[in-house]
Amino acid sequence: MFFLASAGPFGISPTTDQLIIINLSAILVGVTFNSPKKVIKWGGLVIAVVTATCGLWCGH
């Protein structure tokens, strides 16, 4: 029971740095997704997903 309380529902316990990374990734997607240029639109989405994933699971 202690493991679930300390690790969270998905096996992670987000720190402040990880929450900042997730928020910045969400802002990046929100700003770039309505762009008429596909490079900016999909590039922002890919960068945001990779950054959020690495920020949560890579332990940086």
NORVENNOR-V597168 format. One record per residue. N is the residue number from 1. RES is the residue in three letters. D_CENTER is the distance of its C-alpha to the mean C-alpha in Angstrom with 1 decimal. Layout:
BEGIN
n res d_center
N RES D_CENTER
N RES D_CENTER
END
This chain:
BEGIN
n res d_center
1 MET 27.3
2 PHE 26.1
3 PHE 23.4
4 LEU 21.8
5 ALA 22.1
6 SER 20.5
7 ALA 17.7
8 GLY 16.4
9 PRO 16.6
10 PHE 14.3
11 GLY 15.6
12 ILE 13.0
13 SER 13.7
14 PRO 10.9
15 THR 12.4
16 THR 12.5
17 ASP 10.9
18 GLN 7.8
19 LEU 7.9
20 ILE 8.6
21 ILE 5.7
22 ILE 3.6
23 ASN 7.0
24 LEU 7.6
25 SER 5.3
26 ALA 7.1
27 ILE 10.1
28 LEU 10.1
29 VAL 10.2
30 GLY 12.7
31 VAL 14.8
32 THR 15.1
33 PHE 15.3
34 ASN 18.9
35 SER 20.2
36 PRO 23.4
37 LYS 22.7
38 LYS 20.9
39 VAL 19.8
40 ILE 17.9
41 LYS 16.6
42 TRP 15.4
43 GLY 14.6
44 GLY 12.1
45 LEU 10.5
46 VAL 10.7
47 ILE 9.4
48 ALA 6.2
49 VAL 5.8
50 VAL 7.4
51 THR 5.7
52 ALA 2.4
53 THR 5.5
54 CYS 7.8
55 GLY 6.6
56 LEU 7.1
57 TRP 10.0
58 CYS 11.7
59 GLY 12.8
60 HIS 12.9
END
